[in-house]
Amino acid sequence: MKVLVLVILSVLSFSVPCTTSDPIRTTDFLHCLTNHSHYSTSPISEAIYTYQNTSFQPALLAYIRNRRYSTPTTPKPLAIVAAKHESHVQSTVICAQQHGFQIRIRSGGHDFEGLSYVSSVTPFVMLDMSNLRSIDINVTDESAWVESGATLGELYFNIGNKSNVHGFPAGVCPTVGIGGHLSGGGYGPLMRKYGLTVDNVVDAKLVNANGTMLDRKSMGEDLFWAIRGGGASFGVVVSWKIKLVPVPTRVTVFNVLRTLEQGAIDTVHRWQYVAPKLPKEIFIRAMLQVKQNSTSGKLAMQVSFICHYLGDSEKLLSLMNQSFPELGLQQSDCFEMSWVESTVFWGNHPIGTPATVLLDRPMGPPDFFKGKSDYVKEPIPKHGIESILDLMLKPGLDKLYMEWNPYGGRMSQISESETPFPHREGNLFLIQYLGYWKEDKAETAHRYLDLISKMYQEMTPFVSKNPREAFLNYRDLDLGANTGNQTNVETARNYGSMYFKENFDRLVRVKTAVDPWNFFKNEQSIPPL
């Protein structure tokens, strides 16, 4: 181990691109890591990657999901600590703080703006949680301990292996990391029945700014409240204890496509009045997307209505024909399956794909993308929908989506102050905007970002106001950001009021109490007073 550490220290005597740190300070930091970690089975030296290691680049790129933040000029961490034991997390926090290095914490790498692995303040260290991925399912008391580096797909697969009558209300993308998803207040097709991920968290293990490991009892209820949806401003959550929820042995899904010629505008307009008021066992997403005809090259608009129902297809068909006949649902559109098989369907895999696909961890960033979010409190008039679709159909796009996710049910029954996530009663649906492109050119990126910004502005009359609400897990630096190595309460209030509404001030108070020196910070973190 000593030989390996000496090799690491020697290569760091050379300059590290995109960082600014003197070799002595870096050497001291690496010595600190080995001195503070005494887990002999998996020494921390085996978890350290530096820029001159041949494994550094693969380790960095493996969990970057947005190519906008994997360019040659993107700031790179001084070192990656891919923790293999919770003591490695503690050592990294202690040593980064002692030596004045900013820290970024990455689980699945799906942060829309790359803040889990990129910092405008250098030098910085990245704590990679992807090796901390154990999952312990306890069907008897209907709970599970899940480490932050596990993915949603891995959690779903493990639940399915243990029980066919239990599930967990979380997102549809199986490669999303547990840590980021829960810290932002994740949602999914079960939210109208069981609420958000954070509504089903009952305990957690967190490393605070002193490097101390805390559980719910020792951290106190204020900090436990803050980590369930308030972001990564308070410490490093190593693992979460979640509450499993009951599901029937068979659930039903469908994905019904409608074009403009098939009356998509009328159906979408009607969806706004129906989807939030359906029985809470039904979740129907409306996904508006632009597709390019492979033969003519012309752009066409289509809307997918994607459903998850906790019940059989016969009952679902009856409910839909009664409440939403405009969709024209047929028995042939419906597919019955187990709950875990439905998570494969929502992961955009063909019907019948084995559940083992949930264990896949795609490597490297596939696309460039930009995301934004909105909340809608009143139905959008038909002329508004027409103007939105007209804007989406303008030329120059590769792939553009709007996902409309219905509220109602359990989401309307939980207080806005129950967790930091405040977007509860009063919302009809959540909108996610996503624009993707593959061409690695500045002008392409500029065109996409401009088009997405214009679409966001076009939506202004139809969405929430004062503040215009936004979802933290769809992070958007356009809403405001701190610059440099400082955070400011008034600057943070710009984005904090949109993400957290009235809960922002309580988050600031918790931050002030648990991390007054503001060690855990990023461009959109919660600042102390």
VMD Tcl script that draws the C-alpha trace (Angstrom):
set ca {
  {0.00 0.00 0.00}
  {2.89 2.37 0.86}
  {4.41 1.81 -2.59}
  {1.10 2.67 -4.29}
  {0.73 5.85 -2.25}
  {4.28 6.91 -3.12}
  {3.52 6.42 -6.82}
  {0.37 8.55 -6.50}
  {2.30 11.28 -4.74}
  {5.10 11.28 -7.31}
  {2.84 11.72 -10.33}
  {1.14 14.65 -8.64}
  {4.41 16.60 -8.71}
  {3.46 17.34 -12.32}
  {0.78 19.85 -13.26}
  {-2.82 18.64 -13.32}
  {-4.88 20.14 -16.19}
  {-7.87 22.22 -15.14}
  {-6.83 22.38 -11.49}
  {-4.78 24.79 -9.47}
  {-3.02 23.26 -6.47}
  {0.54 23.06 -5.29}
  {2.07 19.56 -5.09}
  {2.91 19.82 -1.38}
  {-0.70 20.57 -0.44}
  {-1.88 17.69 -2.59}
  {0.72 15.34 -1.12}
  {-0.43 16.26 2.38}
  {-4.05 15.60 1.39}
  {-3.26 12.10 0.11}
  {-1.18 11.32 3.21}
  {-4.14 12.49 5.28}
  {-6.46 10.04 3.52}
  {-4.25 7.06 4.35}
  {-3.71 8.23 7.92}
  {-7.44 8.56 8.63}
  {-8.63 5.35 7.00}
  {-7.95 2.11 8.91}
  {-10.26 -0.30 7.09}
  {-7.72 -3.02 6.27}
  {-9.99 -5.21 4.13}
  {-10.30 -2.43 1.53}
  {-7.53 0.19 2.01}
  {-8.37 3.68 0.77}
  {-5.29 3.66 -1.49}
  {-7.22 1.26 -3.74}
  {-10.03 3.81 -4.05}
  {-7.94 6.85 -5.07}
  {-7.65 7.99 -8.70}
  {-5.51 10.95 -9.71}
  {-5.17 12.65 -13.08}
  {-1.99 10.79 -14.02}
  {-3.46 7.35 -13.28}
  {-4.55 5.51 -16.42}
  {-7.82 4.68 -14.63}
  {-8.63 8.31 -13.84}
  {-10.37 9.16 -17.11}
  {-12.54 6.00 -17.23}
  {-13.47 6.50 -13.56}
  {-14.46 10.11 -14.23}
  {-16.44 9.45 -17.40}
  {-18.22 6.30 -16.19}
  {-20.96 8.19 -14.37}
  {-21.15 11.41 -16.36}
  {-24.59 11.49 -17.97}
  {-24.43 14.88 -19.71}
  {-21.77 15.39 -22.38}
  {-21.99 19.15 -21.85}
  {-19.79 18.50 -18.82}
  {-17.24 16.10 -20.28}
  {-15.40 18.48 -22.64}
  {-11.61 19.06 -22.57}
  {-12.15 22.44 -20.89}
  {-14.50 21.15 -18.19}
  {-12.76 21.48 -14.79}
  {-11.56 18.10 -13.55}
  {-11.21 16.98 -9.93}
  {-7.77 16.87 -8.41}
  {-8.58 13.36 -7.25}
  {-11.46 10.91 -7.27}
  {-12.08 8.89 -4.13}
  {-14.31 6.00 -5.20}
  {-15.17 4.99 -1.62}
  {-15.42 1.27 -0.94}
  {-16.28 1.61 2.75}
  {-18.09 4.23 4.80}
  {-14.78 5.03 6.54}
  {-13.46 6.22 3.16}
  {-16.28 8.76 3.08}
  {-15.35 9.99 6.54}
  {-11.64 10.24 5.63}
  {-12.39 12.18 2.46}
  {-14.59 14.70 4.27}
  {-12.07 15.20 7.07}
  {-9.05 15.56 4.78}
  {-10.74 17.74 2.16}
  {-11.82 20.11 4.91}
  {-8.42 20.15 6.62}
  {-6.64 20.98 3.36}
  {-9.16 23.44 1.94}
  {-10.40 21.39 -0.99}
  {-13.99 21.71 -2.13}
  {-15.82 18.39 -2.37}
  {-18.36 17.14 -4.93}
  {-20.45 14.03 -4.23}
  {-21.60 11.77 -7.06}
  {-23.82 8.69 -6.91}
  {-25.42 8.05 -10.31}
  {-24.17 11.16 -12.13}
  {-27.57 12.30 -13.41}
  {-27.28 15.83 -12.02}
  {-28.64 17.88 -14.95}
  {-25.97 20.58 -14.51}
  {-23.12 18.27 -13.54}
  {-22.65 19.75 -10.07}
  {-21.99 16.31 -8.59}
  {-18.71 16.04 -10.50}
  {-17.80 19.55 -11.74}
  {-16.86 22.65 -9.75}
  {-16.09 26.16 -10.90}
  {-13.88 26.44 -7.82}
  {-10.61 24.53 -8.12}
  {-8.97 22.50 -6.83}
  {-11.75 20.15 -5.84}
  {-12.09 16.50 -4.93}
  {-14.85 14.18 -6.13}
  {-16.27 11.62 -3.74}
  {-17.69 8.84 -5.92}
  {-20.30 6.72 -4.13}
  {-20.84 4.17 -6.92}
  {-19.04 1.35 -5.07}
  {-21.24 1.79 -2.00}
  {-24.22 -0.05 -3.45}
  {-25.34 -2.70 -0.96}
  {-29.08 -3.34 -0.61}
  {-30.56 -5.19 2.36}
  {-34.25 -6.04 1.92}
  {-36.29 -6.99 5.00}
  {-39.67 -8.22 3.82}
  {-40.75 -9.07 7.37}
  {-40.82 -5.45 8.53}
  {-41.29 -4.11 4.96}
  {-38.12 -2.03 4.90}
  {-34.72 -1.88 3.23}
  {-31.32 -0.29 3.84}
  {-29.92 1.02 0.57}
  {-26.50 2.59 0.10}
  {-26.37 5.83 -1.88}
  {-24.30 4.41 -4.74}
  {-26.93 1.82 -5.66}
  {-29.15 2.60 -8.63}
  {-32.94 2.59 -8.78}
  {-32.75 -0.39 -11.11}
  {-30.67 -2.37 -8.63}
  {-33.12 -1.54 -5.84}
  {-36.11 -2.58 -7.96}
  {-34.43 -5.84 -9.00}
  {-33.61 -6.72 -5.40}
  {-37.14 -5.96 -4.21}
  {-38.55 -8.12 -7.01}
  {-36.24 -10.98 -6.05}
  {-37.54 -10.92 -2.48}
  {-41.25 -10.26 -2.97}
  {-43.91 -9.98 -5.67}
  {-46.19 -7.88 -3.46}
  {-43.82 -5.05 -2.51}
  {-42.48 -2.06 -4.39}
  {-40.98 1.38 -3.80}
  {-42.21 4.76 -5.12}
  {-39.26 6.17 -7.06}
  {-38.26 7.23 -10.57}
  {-38.44 5.52 -13.94}
  {-34.78 5.80 -15.03}
  {-33.03 2.68 -13.67}
  {-29.49 4.14 -13.81}
  {-30.27 7.05 -11.47}
  {-28.32 6.85 -8.21}
  {-30.20 6.46 -4.94}
  {-28.21 9.23 -3.24}
  {-29.09 12.06 -5.59}
  {-32.64 10.84 -6.22}
  {-33.61 10.77 -2.55}
  {-31.75 13.92 -1.56}
  {-33.79 15.89 -4.12}
  {-37.18 14.31 -3.39}
  {-37.60 11.83 -6.25}
  {-40.95 10.84 -7.72}
  {-42.33 8.17 -10.05}
  {-45.46 6.30 -11.18}
  {-46.46 5.38 -7.62}
  {-46.45 8.95 -6.30}
  {-50.23 9.45 -6.56}
  {-50.68 6.37 -4.35}
  {-47.69 6.60 -1.97}
  {-46.11 10.03 -2.39}
  {-42.44 10.71 -3.07}
  {-39.33 8.71 -2.25}
  {-38.67 11.02 0.71}
  {-42.14 10.41 2.08}
  {-41.04 6.79 2.52}
  {-37.62 7.28 4.15}
  {-37.51 6.31 7.84}
  {-33.80 6.54 8.71}
  {-30.42 7.43 7.23}
  {-26.69 7.28 7.94}
  {-24.94 10.57 7.27}
  {-21.35 11.78 7.52}
  {-21.40 15.38 8.74}
  {-18.85 18.14 8.19}
  {-16.78 16.84 11.13}
  {-16.54 13.38 9.55}
  {-18.85 11.90 12.20}
  {-21.33 9.19 11.24}
  {-24.87 9.97 12.38}
  {-28.20 8.18 12.21}
  {-31.67 9.69 12.56}
  {-31.55 9.63 16.35}
  {-28.11 11.22 16.65}
  {-28.58 13.78 13.87}
  {-31.91 15.02 15.21}
  {-35.20 15.63 13.45}
  {-34.26 18.99 11.91}
  {-31.32 17.55 9.99}
  {-33.28 14.40 9.13}
  {-36.00 16.68 7.72}
  {-33.47 18.66 5.66}
  {-31.75 15.72 3.93}
  {-35.07 14.37 2.63}
  {-35.37 16.69 -0.34}
  {-33.10 19.60 0.60}
  {-30.13 18.50 -1.50}
  {-26.54 17.66 -0.62}
  {-25.81 20.77 1.45}
  {-25.74 19.11 4.87}
  {-23.43 16.12 4.64}
  {-22.89 12.85 2.78}
  {-25.74 10.38 3.17}
  {-24.08 6.97 2.98}
  {-27.26 4.89 3.22}
  {-31.01 5.24 3.57}
  {-33.62 3.12 5.33}
  {-36.75 3.08 3.19}
  {-40.25 1.82 3.72}
  {-41.47 -0.70 1.14}
  {-45.06 -0.31 -0.06}
  {-47.65 -2.97 -0.94}
  {-48.41 -3.64 -4.61}
  {-50.70 -6.23 -6.24}
  {-49.17 -9.32 -7.81}
  {-50.23 -7.97 -11.23}
  {-50.19 -4.36 -12.37}
  {-51.20 -2.94 -15.76}
  {-49.34 -0.60 -18.09}
  {-49.98 0.96 -21.48}
  {-48.33 3.38 -23.87}
  {-50.85 4.86 -26.29}
  {-49.57 7.15 -29.05}
  {-51.62 9.94 -30.62}
  {-50.62 12.28 -33.47}
  {-52.05 15.71 -34.27}
  {-54.13 14.10 -36.99}
  {-55.56 11.72 -34.38}
  {-56.70 14.58 -32.15}
  {-53.68 14.80 -29.82}
  {-54.40 18.44 -28.92}
  {-57.94 17.70 -27.76}
  {-56.78 14.62 -25.85}
  {-53.96 16.47 -24.09}
  {-56.33 19.29 -23.20}
  {-58.79 16.83 -21.68}
  {-55.97 14.93 -19.88}
  {-55.38 17.99 -17.65}
  {-58.89 17.71 -16.19}
  {-58.84 13.92 -15.84}
  {-55.37 12.66 -14.86}
  {-55.06 14.50 -11.49}
  {-58.54 13.35 -10.40}
  {-58.38 9.67 -11.32}
  {-58.20 7.08 -8.51}
  {-54.78 7.34 -6.90}
  {-53.83 3.88 -8.14}
  {-53.64 5.32 -11.69}
  {-50.75 7.40 -13.00}
  {-50.87 8.60 -16.64}
  {-47.97 10.63 -18.00}
  {-48.50 12.69 -21.16}
  {-45.24 12.95 -23.11}
  {-45.16 15.53 -25.92}
  {-42.32 14.95 -28.35}
  {-41.05 15.94 -31.76}
  {-40.06 13.09 -34.07}
  {-38.31 13.28 -37.42}
  {-39.73 11.17 -40.24}
  {-36.94 8.82 -41.36}
  {-38.11 8.97 -44.98}
  {-39.20 12.57 -45.56}
  {-37.08 14.20 -42.87}
  {-40.08 16.29 -41.80}
  {-40.80 16.95 -38.15}
  {-44.00 15.60 -36.64}
  {-45.57 16.00 -33.22}
  {-46.84 13.05 -31.25}
  {-48.08 12.55 -27.71}
  {-47.60 9.35 -25.72}
  {-49.98 8.59 -22.86}
  {-48.07 6.23 -20.56}
  {-49.95 4.57 -17.71}
  {-49.21 2.60 -14.56}
  {-52.17 1.07 -12.73}
  {-52.08 -0.92 -9.50}
  {-54.66 -3.43 -10.67}
  {-55.79 -5.62 -13.57}
  {-56.46 -4.51 -17.13}
  {-60.19 -5.21 -17.06}
  {-60.74 -2.79 -14.18}
  {-58.43 -0.21 -15.77}
  {-60.26 -0.37 -19.10}
  {-63.58 0.18 -17.36}
  {-62.22 3.17 -15.42}
  {-60.70 4.74 -18.52}
  {-63.77 4.30 -20.69}
  {-65.80 5.99 -17.99}
  {-63.39 8.84 -17.07}
  {-61.23 9.35 -20.17}
  {-63.06 8.01 -23.25}
  {-61.26 10.63 -25.40}
  {-58.15 8.45 -25.26}
  {-59.94 5.55 -26.93}
  {-58.13 2.90 -24.89}
  {-58.47 -0.69 -26.13}
  {-57.86 -3.97 -24.31}
  {-55.05 -4.69 -26.76}
  {-53.22 -1.58 -25.52}
  {-52.97 -2.98 -21.98}
  {-50.29 -5.29 -20.59}
  {-50.44 -7.03 -17.23}
  {-47.19 -7.87 -15.42}
  {-45.50 -7.92 -12.03}
  {-44.49 -4.63 -10.41}
  {-40.78 -5.22 -11.04}
  {-41.53 -5.99 -14.71}
  {-43.37 -2.66 -14.88}
  {-40.17 -0.87 -13.84}
  {-38.49 -2.44 -16.89}
  {-41.32 -1.11 -19.08}
  {-40.93 2.39 -17.59}
  {-37.20 2.15 -18.24}
  {-38.14 2.25 -21.93}
  {-37.42 -1.42 -22.64}
  {-39.66 -3.62 -24.83}
  {-42.35 -5.73 -23.15}
  {-40.81 -9.03 -22.11}
  {-37.27 -7.75 -21.51}
  {-35.76 -9.71 -18.58}
  {-35.59 -7.84 -15.27}
  {-31.81 -8.34 -15.19}
  {-31.58 -5.30 -17.50}
  {-32.24 -3.25 -14.35}
  {-28.71 -4.12 -13.21}
  {-27.05 -2.52 -16.24}
  {-24.85 0.51 -15.59}
  {-24.28 2.29 -18.93}
  {-20.77 3.67 -19.22}
  {-19.95 7.18 -20.35}
  {-22.08 10.19 -21.33}
  {-24.44 9.36 -24.23}
  {-25.80 12.80 -25.19}
  {-25.68 16.53 -24.65}
  {-28.84 17.75 -22.96}
  {-30.54 20.57 -21.11}
  {-33.45 20.16 -18.70}
  {-35.90 22.53 -17.01}
  {-39.10 22.16 -15.01}
  {-42.40 23.86 -14.22}
  {-45.56 23.31 -12.17}
  {-49.07 23.90 -13.51}
  {-51.95 24.88 -11.23}
  {-54.69 25.66 -13.77}
  {-55.48 23.80 -17.01}
  {-53.68 25.23 -20.02}
  {-56.22 26.48 -22.61}
  {-56.32 24.78 -25.97}
  {-54.80 27.77 -27.77}
  {-51.91 27.61 -25.32}
  {-51.29 23.96 -26.13}
  {-51.39 24.78 -29.84}
  {-48.78 27.53 -29.42}
  {-46.53 25.19 -27.42}
  {-46.70 22.53 -30.10}
  {-46.06 25.08 -32.85}
  {-42.90 26.18 -31.07}
  {-41.73 22.61 -30.61}
  {-42.21 21.95 -34.33}
  {-39.87 24.71 -35.46}
  {-36.91 23.33 -37.43}
  {-33.45 22.80 -36.00}
  {-34.18 20.23 -33.29}
  {-32.85 16.70 -32.89}
  {-34.93 15.53 -29.97}
  {-37.20 17.55 -27.68}
  {-39.57 16.32 -25.00}
  {-42.10 17.72 -22.59}
  {-43.27 15.31 -19.92}
  {-46.45 16.16 -18.02}
  {-46.72 14.22 -14.74}
  {-50.08 14.30 -12.94}
  {-50.55 15.14 -9.27}
  {-53.55 14.54 -7.05}
  {-54.06 11.52 -4.82}
  {-51.49 11.21 -2.03}
  {-49.58 14.26 -3.30}
  {-52.49 16.49 -2.29}
  {-52.70 15.00 1.21}
  {-49.19 15.78 2.48}
  {-48.30 19.17 3.95}
  {-45.86 21.38 2.02}
  {-43.73 21.61 5.16}
  {-43.58 17.85 5.79}
  {-40.29 17.66 3.85}
  {-38.21 20.35 2.08}
  {-40.02 19.40 -1.15}
  {-42.94 21.88 -1.13}
  {-44.73 21.17 -4.42}
  {-47.79 19.43 -3.04}
  {-51.44 20.51 -2.91}
  {-52.63 22.90 -5.59}
  {-50.58 21.53 -8.47}
  {-52.24 19.74 -11.38}
  {-49.02 18.44 -12.87}
  {-45.24 18.77 -13.11}
  {-43.60 19.54 -16.46}
  {-40.14 18.35 -17.37}
  {-38.48 19.88 -20.46}
  {-35.64 17.94 -22.06}
  {-33.67 18.77 -25.19}
  {-31.00 16.39 -26.51}
  {-28.35 16.71 -29.18}
  {-25.33 14.70 -30.33}
  {-23.32 17.17 -32.41}
  {-20.30 18.43 -30.48}
  {-20.33 22.01 -31.71}
  {-20.75 25.26 -29.80}
  {-23.28 26.62 -32.29}
  {-25.41 23.47 -31.92}
  {-25.42 23.79 -28.15}
  {-26.28 27.48 -28.40}
  {-29.20 26.75 -30.74}
  {-30.63 24.09 -28.44}
  {-30.22 26.12 -25.29}
  {-31.87 29.08 -26.98}
  {-34.82 27.00 -28.20}
  {-35.38 25.41 -24.81}
  {-35.19 28.84 -23.16}
  {-37.76 30.22 -25.62}
  {-40.11 27.33 -24.93}
  {-39.72 27.93 -21.18}
  {-40.56 31.63 -21.68}
  {-43.52 30.72 -23.87}
  {-44.91 28.71 -20.95}
  {-44.80 31.64 -18.52}
  {-48.53 32.52 -18.68}
  {-49.57 28.93 -17.99}
  {-47.42 27.90 -15.01}
  {-47.01 28.72 -11.32}
  {-46.09 32.26 -10.30}
  {-44.60 34.12 -7.32}
  {-42.51 32.04 -7.23}
  {-42.35 30.14 -10.48}
  {-41.77 26.74 -8.93}
  {-39.05 24.30 -10.03}
  {-37.98 20.77 -9.07}
  {-34.54 20.39 -7.48}
  {-33.83 17.03 -9.13}
  {-34.23 18.80 -12.49}
  {-31.51 21.23 -11.54}
  {-31.38 24.39 -13.66}
  {-28.58 26.95 -13.26}
  {-30.63 29.46 -15.27}
  {-32.62 30.03 -12.06}
  {-29.63 31.57 -10.31}
  {-26.31 30.41 -8.95}
  {-23.53 31.33 -6.60}
  {-20.19 32.19 -8.15}
  {-16.71 31.74 -6.77}
  {-16.06 30.10 -3.43}
  {-18.78 31.94 -1.50}
  {-22.51 31.45 -1.10}
  {-24.91 34.25 -0.28}
  {-28.36 33.92 1.25}
  {-29.97 36.51 -1.01}
  {-28.41 35.00 -4.14}
  {-29.48 31.56 -2.97}
  {-33.01 32.81 -2.35}
  {-33.43 33.32 -6.12}
  {-33.27 29.60 -6.80}
  {-34.11 28.49 -3.27}
  {-37.57 30.05 -3.34}
  {-38.33 28.24 -6.62}
  {-37.08 24.86 -5.40}
  {-38.25 25.06 -1.78}
  {-40.73 27.98 -1.43}
  {-41.35 28.71 2.28}
  {-39.10 25.82 3.31}
  {-35.98 27.67 2.16}
  {-35.63 29.65 5.38}
  {-35.84 26.53 7.54}
  {-33.17 24.87 5.37}
  {-30.91 27.90 5.93}
  {-31.41 27.58 9.69}
  {-30.55 23.88 9.62}
  {-27.48 24.56 7.47}
  {-26.33 27.25 9.90}
  {-26.64 24.82 12.80}
  {-24.93 21.78 11.24}
  {-22.42 23.27 8.76}
  {-21.80 26.90 9.76}
  {-18.45 26.98 7.94}
  {-20.23 25.96 4.72}
  {-18.01 23.03 3.81}
  {-20.73 21.28 1.75}
  {-21.46 23.79 -0.98}
  {-22.00 24.11 -4.71}
  {-23.40 26.66 -7.13}
  {-26.95 25.96 -5.91}
  {-26.42 24.81 -2.35}
  {-28.15 26.02 0.80}
  {-25.97 28.67 2.49}
  {-25.61 29.31 6.21}
  {-26.54 32.69 7.64}
}
mol new
graphics top color blue
foreach p $ca { graphics top sphere $p radius 0.5 }
foreach p [lrange $ca 0 end-1] q [lrange $ca 1 end] { graphics top cylinder $p $q radius 0.2 }
display resetview
